[in-house]
Amino acid sequence: MKNTLIIITAIIAAGFYFDRKPKVIETVKEIETIREMTPILVKPNFTFVTHSIEMPVKQKPLLVKPNVVPLEPKPKYDFHNEMLKGVKFFEGFKHKSYYCCAGVKTIGYGCTDKKIVNLGVITQDKASALLLNELRSVREKVKKEVKVPLTEYQLCALTSFTYNLGLTNLKELINSPNRLNDGNYKSVEKIMPLYRNAAGKIKKGLVKRRAWEVSLWNGEPNCLITH
């Protein structure tokens, strides 16, 4: 009986042994299967190459100065002084009263003020002072009548013209159709020389004076006619 129990026990133990082995093998297979299914992540051996990227530079436009020939500026003149010299030259100084070519009683440098003329005589210094004051007055009258911009030499030319011929002739010169106050600057140098008559005759002195005034109007008083 004892031997029978030992044999049975041995058989049972052997059964346990053989039952466990397949399980171990199966477990190992499961592990191997898991290993086969799980991917292996390998960090790639990257070699980074750095390059310096140059961004395009926004260039400023190159300004090229055009090859322009500058206009030659007019010489620097004291136009007021040039006008004064011209008026004195053409008027001439007379220390005693006289009648001009137009029949008007005059004294000094073309002064027609009756209070001064009636004195009969005048010194050159006083005549010069009177001329300066009268030219200033005439200048302001010209500025009032002319409606367009004037240069200094243009203003001086019209001042001389008005001093010689009066405000009525100035208005005619600048206010007729297509004249200065209409913006036609060229009309002055065309029409001004026509004011050359006195007592119904063309006077050489007036022809020369108008030519000088036109030169002053054009900013070229160096062509003063003194002969």
JOMO-V499545 format. One record per pair of residues at least 24 apart in sequence whose C-alpha atoms are under 8 Angstrom apart, sorted by the first residue. I is the first residue (numbers start at 1). GAP is how many residues later the second one is. D is the distance in Angstrom with one decimal. If there is no record, write none. Layout:
# JOMO-V499545
((I & GAP & D) (I & GAP & D))
This chain:
# JOMO-V499545
((74 & 145 & 7.3) (79 & 73 & 6.9) (79 & 74 & 5.7) (79 & 77 & 6.9) (79 & 142 & 7.7) (80 & 72 & 8.0) (80 & 73 & 7.7) (80 & 76 & 6.4) (82 & 139 & 6.7) (83 & 73 & 6.1) (83 & 74 & 7.2) (83 & 77 & 6.9) (83 & 133 & 7.9) (84 & 48 & 7.9) (86 & 126 & 7.9) (86 & 138 & 7.2) (87 & 73 & 6.5) (89 & 137 & 7.5) (90 & 115 & 7.3) (90 & 119 & 6.7) (93 & 31 & 7.2) (93 & 34 & 8.0) (95 & 26 & 5.3) (95 & 27 & 5.0) (95 & 28 & 6.1) (95 & 29 & 6.9) (96 & 24 & 5.6) (96 & 25 & 4.5) (96 & 26 & 6.6) (97 & 24 & 6.4) (101 & 97 & 6.4) (101 & 98 & 7.1) (102 & 96 & 5.4) (102 & 97 & 5.6) (103 & 96 & 7.9) (110 & 54 & 8.0) (135 & 24 & 6.9) (135 & 25 & 7.8) (135 & 28 & 7.0) (138 & 24 & 6.9) (138 & 25 & 6.5) (141 & 26 & 7.9) (142 & 28 & 8.0) (145 & 26 & 7.2) (146 & 28 & 7.3) (146 & 34 & 7.8) (146 & 35 & 6.3) (147 & 34 & 5.6) (148 & 32 & 7.5) (148 & 33 & 6.0) (148 & 35 & 6.7) (153 & 63 & 5.9) (153 & 64 & 5.7) (153 & 65 & 7.4) (153 & 66 & 5.6) (154 & 62 & 6.8) (154 & 63 & 4.4) (154 & 64 & 7.1) (154 & 65 & 7.3) (155 & 62 & 7.7) (156 & 60 & 7.4) (156 & 61 & 7.5) (157 & 56 & 5.1) (157 & 57 & 7.1) (157 & 59 & 5.5) (157 & 60 & 5.2) (158 & 55 & 7.7) (158 & 59 & 7.7) (160 & 53 & 7.2) (161 & 49 & 7.8) (161 & 52 & 7.1) (188 & 26 & 7.8) (189 & 25 & 5.5) (189 & 28 & 7.5))
